């Protein structure tokens, strides 16, 4: 039988062994330090490589958020082809690849191709340990004393948000208003376009009638 109305709860057995059923996170400060140490150890293990991969610039979905840009999952095969990077080589040099994403505009294609070329221009590929002859694509004559090594790609090639969609201007910068109103002007242009042929025919007939009188 269901309980109705705001009455007193009958036979309320609330004093249970609650200590056995709850978990207190008293180790949060310690876990924070531990995560930081793990990040440092990972960065030292993969050094001089960055800890993250190069991600493309994509727009957020839906009409509400499509003004914003963010990092995507990976570059498309078309973007890699335009940048001259083989799709099987890209993951080995720190470039994320997403074979499912498609380019739906020339703007996104050109933006990410330029991002790949900028990354490729700054990239330094060390030869493998113990390799007697460097492979194709390996960097030669590297001067590490004058080379800046970044711990993550985001600091070297950041994703900068686009300009806001709404901007403010001065009242003096507004265009001059249309005489008679925009609605009247558009209706007149529409009427002129619709009646242009009939008016030209009427003018021709009138000119022919005047010529026949003579």
C-alpha angles and dihedrals in degrees: 000000000000121000116243134194129010097300131143115282109246124225095000108190101189102138097089131142091285095163088071093053103047132070123209119206099216090144096068096109091047093047089052090057091045093052090050092051091048090052091051092048091050092049090050092048095053096036132163084028117081117252095234136050131244110266129194127246111251135169123246116252128252129042093271097060105024091105089069125080127208141166115288131212097258147324120281123244089246092056092049091049093050090049092049096242118134112236093232093049095049097076091049093059097046102271119133115225127202113185093186100059117092131202109242097176140034089232095064091042094053093043095053094041089055089048091053092048092050090051091047091052092054096040120113116194114197119210116252118269111270094012111145095196124033117240126234109284096028115130118248132206095014117186104199093182091071096033120099114219116201123204094219136021094231092070093052098041107023123186106241117203117240123248115285115269094232120057133174125233134182121267090240090059093060115110116257113267119257114254110252093010134287094266093055091046093052092047091052093049090049091049092048091051091049096047098038095100094046092049093049091050091049091051092050092049091050092050091049091049091052090049093050092052090060 
